[in-house]
C-alpha cells in the first residue's frame, strides 16, 4: 500500500522513539561542578565631609621669589563622624595632579608655584599616593585628618607671576 499509512506501522514507529531516546540517554555523562564563594567583610564607613574648601588668602608674590620660599601654612581638618563601633581605623590615600613627586600642580593662573599638603602632627608630606591613618575615638565614634597646606615656589628657576592658585586633591578612604 503505497502512500498509505497503516495503524500497525505507526504504533511500531512510535514505540521505537522512546527506546531510541532511552538508548541515547545512556551515552550522556554527568559533570561535577564546584562553586567557589568569596567575600570580604569590611568596616562600615564613617560620615565625612564630601568637599572641603581651603582658602589660602592673598599671597605676596615677592615672598615666593626664590627657590625654596613658600607662603605660611594654613591649617584645616577633614572630620570623620558617626563611625561604627567596629571601625578601628580609616586610612586616606591622597591623589591629584602632581607638580613633582611630593607636591600638587597649580591649575590656576599664577605661574611657577605648586601646592604642598602635609600632616599637622608630623609635617609628613601628603603627596600623590601617600597615606594618612586616623583611629576614630571609640567613645565619640569620630576622628579628624588634621592637615596644613601652603604654596611654594616650584624651584624651576623662573619668576613667580601673580594669579590664582587652585588644585584638587582627592582622599580615598579605606576603613578597617
Backbone bond lengths (Angstrom), bond angles and torsions (degrees), N, CA, C in turn:
res aa  C-N    CA-C-N  psi(-1)  N-CA   C-N-CA  omega(-1)  CA-C   N-CA-C  phi
1 X - - - 1.428 - - 1.514 108.66 -
2 X 1.228 111.35 92.57 1.447 117.72 -178.99 1.509 110.55 -76.47
3 X 1.375 115.13 136.31 1.449 120.39 176.80 1.503 114.00 78.98
4 X 1.307 118.70 -4.33 1.446 120.51 -179.88 1.517 108.67 -111.49
5 X 1.307 115.91 143.71 1.456 121.42 177.62 1.508 108.10 -97.59
6 X 1.308 112.39 139.03 1.453 114.74 175.01 1.504 108.42 -103.32
7 X 1.282 114.62 152.78 1.453 121.86 179.97 1.528 110.71 -64.28
8 X 1.292 117.80 -36.21 1.457 123.27 -179.27 1.525 110.73 -66.31
9 X 1.357 118.34 -42.90 1.476 122.29 179.38 1.525 111.01 -65.83
10 X 1.305 117.12 -36.76 1.453 121.13 179.84 1.518 110.60 -66.56
11 X 1.287 118.69 -42.41 1.465 122.12 178.76 1.516 111.41 -64.41
12 X 1.319 117.35 -40.26 1.470 121.09 179.07 1.522 108.94 -65.83
13 X 1.330 116.51 -44.56 1.464 120.61 -179.96 1.516 111.18 -62.92
14 X 1.326 117.96 -43.08 1.458 121.24 179.57 1.516 110.98 -67.75
15 X 1.293 117.22 -31.31 1.463 120.82 178.10 1.506 112.49 -70.89
16 X 1.326 117.76 -26.29 1.463 120.87 -178.96 1.535 112.43 -79.75
17 X 1.328 116.90 -25.39 1.475 120.04 -178.06 1.520 111.29 -61.27
18 X 1.334 120.86 -50.63 1.463 119.02 179.16 1.519 112.59 -63.39
19 X 1.344 116.79 -34.58 1.463 118.97 178.13 1.523 111.04 -64.41
20 X 1.321 116.73 -40.25 1.464 120.76 178.84 1.525 110.67 -65.39
21 X 1.327 117.46 -42.55 1.464 120.86 178.30 1.522 110.98 -64.03
22 X 1.332 116.37 -41.04 1.458 120.49 178.64 1.531 110.91 -63.33
23 X 1.324 116.67 -40.68 1.459 121.34 179.74 1.526 110.38 -65.82
24 X 1.336 116.77 -40.47 1.461 120.30 179.48 1.519 111.77 -68.42
25 X 1.304 117.81 -33.81 1.459 119.90 -178.64 1.517 111.44 -67.94
26 X 1.279 118.60 -24.65 1.462 121.64 176.21 1.509 111.34 -67.11
27 X 1.335 118.02 -25.00 1.464 122.02 179.92 1.524 112.15 -83.32
28 X 1.321 118.86 -16.37 1.462 121.97 179.74 1.520 108.65 -72.67
29 X 1.350 116.61 141.99 1.454 119.22 179.53 1.515 109.53 -120.21
30 X 1.298 115.62 148.56 1.454 121.37 179.22 1.521 108.64 -90.31
31 X 1.338 116.93 144.42 1.461 121.91 176.79 1.520 108.23 -119.19
32 X 1.321 115.75 137.67 1.455 120.10 176.72 1.517 109.17 -81.71
33 X 1.314 116.56 156.66 1.453 121.71 179.76 1.517 108.78 -138.71
34 X 1.314 115.91 146.69 1.455 121.73 175.54 1.520 108.06 -118.66
35 X 1.295 115.72 132.28 1.462 120.97 175.62 1.518 106.99 -109.55
36 X 1.313 116.33 118.74 1.466 121.83 178.61 1.517 108.78 -99.54
37 X 1.304 116.26 123.63 1.460 121.92 179.79 1.521 107.67 -109.05
38 X 1.337 116.93 128.70 1.458 120.77 177.03 1.518 109.54 -132.99
39 X 1.296 115.60 154.81 1.464 122.06 176.73 1.512 108.17 -164.01
40 X 1.297 115.43 164.59 1.451 121.94 172.69 1.521 107.05 -128.05
41 X 1.297 115.72 126.56 1.460 119.78 176.10 1.524 106.18 -87.16
42 X 1.316 116.73 122.92 1.461 121.14 -176.16 1.516 110.01 -118.31
43 X 1.308 114.23 158.09 1.459 119.95 176.94 1.524 108.94 -69.90
44 X 1.294 115.88 146.73 1.466 120.54 177.33 1.518 109.27 -71.86
45 X 1.318 116.76 150.68 1.456 118.98 -179.25 1.526 112.56 -75.60
46 X 1.303 114.03 156.72 1.460 121.99 171.53 1.527 106.91 -87.77
47 X 1.305 116.40 170.43 1.462 120.81 171.17 1.528 106.46 -85.90
48 X 1.325 116.16 133.90 1.468 120.47 -178.94 1.523 108.59 -136.00
49 X 1.315 115.99 151.14 1.465 120.69 176.88 1.531 108.03 -63.06
50 X 1.315 116.97 125.23 1.464 120.91 -177.21 1.527 111.88 -71.33
51 X 1.329 117.09 -36.08 1.463 121.89 -179.85 1.519 107.66 -134.79
52 X 1.308 116.49 132.82 1.464 121.83 176.74 1.520 106.82 -123.69
53 X 1.313 117.46 115.82 1.460 121.95 177.65 1.521 108.43 -98.22
54 X 1.323 115.97 127.65 1.462 121.48 -179.91 1.527 107.75 -120.53
55 X 1.336 116.75 117.53 1.461 122.56 -179.73 1.523 108.75 -98.40
56 X 1.316 116.21 118.85 1.467 121.01 179.72 1.521 112.52 -86.92
57 X 1.320 117.37 -2.82 1.463 120.72 178.29 1.519 111.91 74.28
58 X 1.334 115.19 -163.34 1.463 121.13 178.81 1.521 109.25 -85.13
59 X 1.313 115.94 133.77 1.471 121.98 -179.82 1.527 107.33 -119.69
60 X 1.325 116.55 123.47 1.464 121.99 179.67 1.535 109.29 -69.62
61 X 1.320 117.24 120.07 1.465 122.20 -177.84 1.525 111.95 -58.36
62 X 1.344 118.87 -29.61 1.474 120.32 -179.63 1.522 111.23 -67.90
63 X 1.347 117.99 -22.44 1.470 121.00 178.13 1.530 111.57 -76.62
64 X 1.336 116.39 -9.90 1.465 121.81 179.16 1.525 110.66 -114.47
65 X 1.330 117.26 24.12 1.465 122.40 -170.49 1.526 113.69 -69.37
66 X 1.312 118.95 -30.10 1.463 119.85 -174.52 1.530 111.33 -123.78
67 X 1.313 114.53 160.83 1.465 121.05 178.69 1.522 110.26 -56.20
68 X 1.321 116.19 134.51 1.460 121.23 178.72 1.513 114.64 91.69
69 X 1.326 117.37 -10.51 1.466 119.12 178.73 1.523 109.89 -83.10
70 X 1.337 114.06 154.25 1.461 118.73 -178.32 1.517 110.42 -154.22
71 X 1.307 114.61 165.77 1.464 120.52 174.74 1.526 108.48 -79.43
72 X 1.315 115.81 172.05 1.465 120.25 175.79 1.528 109.03 -69.95
73 X 1.329 114.64 150.25 1.467 119.30 176.31 1.525 110.42 -69.62
74 X 1.326 116.13 146.68 1.458 123.65 171.29 1.527 105.74 -117.33
75 X 1.328 116.58 122.00 1.463 121.52 -178.39 1.525 111.07 -87.99
76 X 1.317 115.57 148.84 1.465 121.92 176.18 1.521 108.82 -159.94
77 X 1.304 116.36 167.66 1.466 122.13 178.36 1.522 109.93 -132.34
78 X 1.318 114.71 148.13 1.461 121.76 168.74 1.524 104.29 -113.39
79 X 1.334 115.60 116.21 1.464 120.73 -170.80 1.521 113.28 -94.35
80 X 1.337 113.67 143.25 1.461 122.59 171.60 1.522 106.60 -107.20
81 X 1.317 116.75 133.96 1.466 121.05 176.59 1.525 108.54 -136.59
82 X 1.312 115.74 166.44 1.461 122.21 176.08 1.525 113.13 53.83
83 X 1.325 116.52 38.85 1.461 119.81 177.60 1.529 108.90 -74.24
84 X 1.325 117.86 133.90 1.463 119.34 176.23 1.535 110.53 -61.05
85 X 1.304 116.91 151.06 1.473 120.97 -179.52 1.522 111.55 -59.09
86 X 1.319 117.90 -24.73 1.468 121.46 -178.62 1.521 112.96 -81.51
87 X 1.333 117.77 -9.56 1.462 120.73 179.47 1.526 108.81 -82.79
88 X 1.334 115.40 115.34 1.468 120.45 -176.54 1.520 113.36 -101.09
89 X 1.331 117.72 -17.17 1.465 119.87 175.75 1.520 109.58 -161.58
90 X 1.317 114.60 157.98 1.467 122.53 176.90 1.524 106.87 -133.97
91 X 1.328 116.25 114.79 1.459 121.03 -176.32 1.526 108.74 -105.62
92 X 1.329 115.99 117.36 1.469 121.59 178.35 1.519 109.15 -94.40
93 X 1.330 115.96 134.57 1.461 122.20 172.47 1.524 106.58 -114.54
94 X 1.332 115.87 128.91 1.460 121.84 -173.52 1.521 111.42 -97.88
95 X 1.350 115.34 144.70 1.460 119.85 176.09 1.527 109.60 -152.98
96 X 1.306 115.09 154.78 1.458 122.52 179.01 1.518 108.31 177.86
97 X 1.316 117.20 -175.57 1.464 120.81 178.14 1.524 108.19 -75.83
98 X 1.319 115.48 119.35 1.466 120.40 -175.51 1.519 111.89 -83.32
99 X 1.345 115.00 141.57 1.459 121.38 171.64 1.527 107.68 -89.09
100 X 1.306 114.58 -43.89 1.463 123.19 169.93 1.522 105.36 -148.63
101 X 1.287 118.89 -164.60 1.460 121.37 -173.72 1.521 114.36 -56.50
102 X 1.325 117.86 -41.86 1.461 120.54 -171.56 1.528 116.19 -108.13
103 X 1.317 118.19 -4.27 1.453 120.85 -174.81 1.524 111.28 -124.18
104 X 1.331 115.42 162.95 1.459 121.16 179.85 1.524 110.60 -103.35
105 X 1.330 116.50 143.49 1.461 122.50 -177.82 1.522 110.69 -73.78
106 X 1.314 114.67 147.58 1.458 121.49 174.44 1.528 107.97 -86.10
107 X 1.325 116.35 126.68 1.468 120.10 175.93 1.530 110.49 -102.23
108 X 1.334 117.05 5.08 1.461 122.12 176.99 1.518 110.70 -83.71
109 X 1.332 115.80 -166.32 1.468 120.85 -174.53 1.531 114.17 -91.59
110 X 1.330 118.91 -15.32 1.470 120.56 176.60 1.536 107.89 -66.31
111 X 1.301 116.40 139.99 1.468 120.81 -177.20 1.530 110.82 -106.45
112 X 1.337 114.24 147.94 1.465 123.79 173.63 1.529 113.59 67.53
113 X 1.331 115.54 33.93 1.461 121.04 174.74 1.525 108.87 -128.07
114 X 1.320 115.84 158.62 1.455 123.37 176.22 1.525 108.46 -142.65
115 X 1.316 116.75 166.49 1.456 122.23 -175.04 1.526 109.06 -114.54
116 X 1.335 115.47 132.99 1.465 120.50 176.95 1.524 109.29 -114.13
117 X 1.336 116.17 131.55 1.462 123.92 176.22 1.523 107.34 -113.98
118 X 1.342 116.05 131.07 1.469 120.36 -179.85 1.529 109.96 -137.49
119 X 1.320 115.00 161.90 1.464 121.35 173.51 1.519 108.48 -73.43
120 X 1.321 117.29 138.21 1.469 120.56 177.92 1.518 111.70 -68.20
121 X 1.329 117.24 -30.68 1.468 120.56 -176.09 1.518 113.00 -76.44
122 X 1.316 116.10 -47.82 1.462 118.67 -172.74 1.517 113.62 -112.32
123 X 1.320 117.71 -6.40 1.460 123.86 -173.37 1.532 111.89 61.09
124 X 1.341 116.90 17.91 1.465 120.91 176.37 1.518 108.76 -66.18
125 X 1.317 115.81 133.44 1.450 121.47 179.79 1.527 110.33 -66.03
126 X 1.335 115.85 139.95 1.465 122.23 -179.64 1.522 110.29 -117.10
127 X 1.338 115.96 51.84 1.461 121.57 177.79 1.526 111.29 -74.93
128 X 1.325 115.95 -174.88 1.461 121.95 -178.03 1.525 112.47 -50.07
129 X 1.334 114.44 128.51 1.460 120.66 176.69 1.512 114.94 82.17
130 X 1.327 118.31 -7.43 1.470 120.83 -179.99 1.529 108.90 -76.99
131 X 1.331 115.49 154.08 1.464 120.24 -178.22 1.520 111.23 -121.26
132 X 1.327 114.30 158.58 1.465 122.38 179.94 1.525 105.53 -144.32
133 X 1.331 116.13 119.70 1.462 122.09 -177.29 1.527 110.75 -99.71
134 X 1.325 115.91 133.77 1.464 122.37 174.70 1.514 107.83 -122.58
135 X 1.334 115.87 134.11 1.463 121.55 175.68 1.530 107.04 -103.99
136 X 1.330 117.25 113.47 1.471 118.82 179.49 1.528 111.47 -62.67
137 X 1.318 116.26 141.72 1.461 121.91 177.65 1.534 108.05 -66.24
138 X 1.336 118.20 123.77 1.467 119.79 -177.01 1.530 114.09 -65.28
139 X 1.331 117.79 -22.58 1.466 118.85 -179.50 1.531 112.63 -85.92
140 X 1.338 116.48 -32.46 1.473 119.38 -178.96 1.526 112.68 -103.21
141 X 1.332 116.62 -13.62 1.473 122.38 -177.18 1.527 110.70 57.13
142 X 1.332 115.28 39.26 1.463 121.13 -178.76 1.527 109.48 -139.95
143 X 1.314 115.53 163.13 1.456 122.02 177.49 1.512 108.08 -162.10
144 X 1.339 116.93 177.31 1.464 119.93 -179.63 1.517 110.23 -151.36
145 X 1.319 114.46 140.75 1.464 121.68 169.07 1.513 105.02 -91.24
146 X 1.324 117.14 106.01 1.467 121.83 179.65 1.519 108.11 -94.27
147 X 1.333 115.48 118.02 1.458 120.83 -174.68 1.519 110.54 -134.12
148 X 1.314 114.30 169.89 1.457 120.48 172.34 1.524 107.42 -143.68
149 X 1.315 115.12 154.58 1.452 121.10 -174.68 1.524 109.13 -140.05
150 X 1.331 115.43 150.19 1.465 119.64 173.12 1.522 109.56 -153.19
151 X 1.346 115.11 170.45 1.460 122.56 179.13 1.515 107.65 -104.56
152 X 1.332 115.67 137.32 1.468 121.16 -179.51 1.520 110.76 -123.52
153 X 1.332 115.59 154.54 1.452 121.04 166.88 1.528 105.56 -64.89
154 X 1.327 118.32 134.68 1.465 120.13 -174.40 1.525 113.82 -74.29
155 X 1.317 118.11 -4.70 1.464 121.51 174.34 1.515 114.59 72.82
156 X 1.308 117.77 16.41 1.465 120.30 -178.56 1.528 111.71 -93.85
157 X 1.331 116.49 5.51 1.452 120.98 173.69 1.517 116.07 88.76
158 X 1.297 118.52 -8.85 1.470 120.32 179.45 1.517 109.78 -91.35
159 X 1.316 115.97 154.30 1.459 120.97 -179.15 1.530 110.45 -69.82
160 X 1.319 114.71 142.98 1.462 121.17 175.24 1.520 107.79 -73.80
161 X 1.323 116.00 134.11 1.461 119.49 176.39 1.523 109.31 -112.15
162 X 1.320 117.14 142.46 1.464 120.47 -179.90 1.533 111.79 -61.77
163 X 1.319 114.75 151.96 1.456 121.94 177.53 1.518 109.13 159.77
164 X 1.294 115.94 -170.41 1.465 120.71 -178.27 1.523 111.48 -83.06
165 X 1.322 115.02 154.55 1.461 121.92 175.06 1.522 107.12 -120.77
166 X 1.329 115.49 129.79 1.462 120.17 -178.87 1.523 109.22 -152.70
167 X 1.312 116.83 137.03 1.459 121.62 172.76 1.519 108.02 -154.76
168 X 1.300 116.90 150.86 1.465 122.38 177.41 1.526 108.02 -114.77
169 X 1.307 115.67 127.11 1.470 121.99 179.94 1.532 107.70 -120.79
170 X 1.319 116.47 125.59 1.447 121.50 179.67 1.529 110.07 -95.66
171 X 1.341 114.45 144.11 1.476 121.66 173.85 1.523 107.17 -117.42
172 X 1.315 117.05 113.95 1.474 121.19 174.23 1.515 106.29 -99.14
173 X 1.325 117.42 121.65 1.457 120.62 -172.88 1.524 110.70 -110.75
174 X 1.325 114.94 128.66 1.465 122.47 175.60 1.527 107.03 -109.23
175 X 1.319 115.99 127.28 1.474 121.55 -178.23 1.523 110.23 -99.88
176 X 1.322 114.64 141.62 1.474 120.36 178.25 1.506 108.72 -127.55
